[in-house]
Amino acid sequence: MLAFNQYGVINKQRSTLVFIHGFCQNNTCFQEQVLFFKDSHAIVLVDLPGFGNSKAIQAHSIVEMADCVIGLLDQLGIENFIPLGHSMGAYVALALANKVPLRLKGLGLIHSTAKADSPERIAKRIQTKEFIVTNGMEPYVKAFIPGLFLEQNNNTEWVNEAIVRGLNASQTGIVEAVPAMMQRPDLTPMLSELSVPVFWAIGKYDTLLPELDLFAQAATCKFAHIAYLKNSAHMGLIEEPEAFNTALLNYLDLLE
């Protein structure tokens, strides 16, 4: 079973918030969200396979990660939930929406995309895997993490904490996650079919995901609620927690 942390009391009248971290992170990246929501919502924070305190599994896919999350929620007796995924975690959230749509009461895509990897992105992921296999994960994590933050923030305590989280993973977990990401399917057609409102967090200075492309994806949803974070890159949940949390609360209020 996945390692997890749980806060609040499960309330069958209100869906549980399930936060799913991104690549080279773990569930402690959601500290600001826990502080903000723990008194009003039940929260489950998961560590994906090979990250944080979860053991790695061989040759896993995004769908297999989603299966692990479903297994955890089943064991906890949680039927209805709102997956809120950051980056790679949103790929898992999208897979959950594809597998168990009737159990979802909402969906959150935090600095992420429903598109499959482009050929250029796949090539970069292959290089990433080769680099880690050759040099180990530590030099990769230390080089990768600062670029996720707005440049003026990249020497702050936020970055140092994110690097520590990145190093609190198994090399197997990181290496296996790379092909899982690049082999995931394009789920953009599903966006227009979803019956639940979709929460989007978009960073103005995110170098990994062009904002205009994400706005275009959001426009295909039947209902989208957008948190446009104008002082963030790829880590708005940390870089602008107040704006992020307020926008997420407004979204959740719409679901009640």
N, C-alpha and C positions, 0 to 999 in steps of 0.2 A: 504493500500500500504506500502511496505517496506520503511524504512528510507534510505536515500542515500545521497551521495555527488557527484557532477558532476564537471568535469574540462575540459577545452578545448572546441572546437566547433565541434559538430557532423558533420562529413564529409562523405557523401555517397560514396566517392571514397576510403575511408579508414575505416576499421572496428574499432568499439569502443572496448576499453579494459574494461572488466568487472571484477573487482577484488572481490573475495568472501573469506571472512575471515574464520578462523578455530574455533574450539570449545573453548569457554571461551575467545574469542577475539571479536573485532568489526572492522569496516572499517578503523579506524585510525591506525591500524597496518601497513598500506601501505604508510605511510608518505614519506618514502624515494623513493618509486616508483612514487608517485605523483610528487615530485620535479624533478625527472629525466625525466618523460614522458609527463608532462602536456603541454609542448610547441610544441610537435610533434604529439600527439595522443589525441583523445577524451577519457576520462576516466569516468567510473561510478563505484563508490564504494558502495556496499550494506551492510546493517546490516540485517543479517538473523533474522527470528522471535525469539523474546525473548532476542536478543543481541543488545547492543548499544542502539539506539533510536527506534528500532522496537518493537512493541507490541508482546507478546507471543501469540501463538495459541495452542489450546489443541490437543494432540494426533497427532502431525504432523510427516510426514515422510520426507526422503530425497527428494522423488519425489514431495511432496507438497512444500518443500522449493524451488525446481526448478520451480514449477508452479508460486510461488510468484515472482521469479526473472523474468520469462517470462512476467508476468503481468506488472511489473514495466517497462521493456524494451518496451513493447507494448505502454504503456502510454507515454513514452518518444519518441516514433516514431523511435526506433532503430531496424532495421531489421537484419543487419549483425553485428556480434560481436565475440569477442574472450574471452571466460570465462577463468579466471586465478584463480584457487582455491587453497587455502592453507589448507592442512590437511582435516578437515571436509568439508571445502569449495570446495575441489576438488571432494568430493563425489557428491556435488551439480553440479559441472561442468560436471562430467561424466553423471549425469542424464540428463543434458541439451543436451549433445551430443547424448544421446539415444532418447530424445524426439523430438528435432528440429535440426537434423543433417545438414539440408540444410541451416540453418541460421548461422552456425558456420564457421568461416574462419580459425580457429585454436583452440587449446585447451592447457591449461597449468595445469599441476599437480605438485604442489609445496609441497614437503615433504608429499606425499600421495600415495595411492595405489588403484588399480582398484579391488583388491580382496575383497571378503566378509570377515567378521570377522571369525577368527578361534574359536573353542569352548573355548579355553583358554582366548581369548580376550573378548568373550561374557561374560564369568564368571566375568572378571574384571569390565566390564561395569555394570553388575548387582550390584556388590559391590559398585561401584561409586554411582549409583543411590540411593542405600540404605543408604550410608553414608551421602549424601546430604540431603535426606529426614529427616534423624535422627538429623544431626548436623548443617544443614544449609550450604549455599554455600561458605561462607567466609573462613572457615578453609580448605575446599577442594581446592579452588582456590589458596590460599596462599601456599599450599603444592604441588599442581600440576604444577604450572607455572615454578618454577625454574628448574625443570627437563627437560623442553623443550629446554633449552639452554646448550651450552657447559659448562662444570663444571667451567672453569676459568672465565666464563662470568656471573655466576649465582648470583653475588652480585652487579651487575652493575645497572645503571639507566635503561637499557633496561628491566631488569627483573621487577623492580619496576613499570615501565610504563605498562608492560604487565599485572601485577597483578591488577593495577587500571582498565585496560580495562576489565579484567575478572570480576571484581566486578561491573562493569557498565552493568549489565545484570539482568534479572529477574530470580529468582530461578526456576520458572515454565519453562522458556525458556531453562535453563540448564538441568533440569530434563527431559523435553520432548525430548531434542536432543539426550540423551543417547540411548534410545530404537530405535530412528530413525537411528542412526549409526549402531547399532548391527543388525538391521533387513534389511539393504540394501542388494541388490543382488550382486552376483559376476559379474562384468562387464569386466573381463579380455578377454573373447572372442570377445568383441566389439573392443578392441584395434587393432586387426589385420585387422578389417574391415573398420576402419576410413580412410576416404580419405584425411583428413587434417593432416598436420604435428603436432606432439605432443611435447610440451615443458615439460621437466622434470627437477625439481630442487631436487637434492639428497644430503643430508648432510652426510659427512663421519662418524660423531659421533652421528647420530640419533639413539637413543636407542629404539624408537618405531618402526622404519622401517629399517630392515637390507638392507644395500646398494646393496648387491648382488641380493637380490630378486627384487629390483626396477630396476636394470640394466637388469635383465632377462625379466621383463615386458616391458621395453622400447624396447628391442630387437624384440618383437613381432609386433611392430608398423611398418607400411609401411615406415614411416619416423619419426625419433625421434631426437630431439635436446636436449642435456643433459647439464645442469649446475651442474658440480660436485664441491660441495662446501667443501673444505678440512679443513676448520676451523669453521665448523658449526655443530650443532646438528639438532634440528627440526625447527629452526627459522632463516634459512639462509637469508631470505629477510630482516632481521634486523641485524643479526650477520655479514653478509658479503654483505652489500647492493651494493657496487661498483661492485663486481664480479657477483652478481645476476643480477643487472640491465644491465650490459654489455652483459651478456649471453642472457638475454631476448631481448635486442635490436637486437642482431645478429639474433635471431630467427624471430623476427618481420620483419626484413629486407628481410628474405627469403620468406616471404608471400606476399610481394609487387609485 
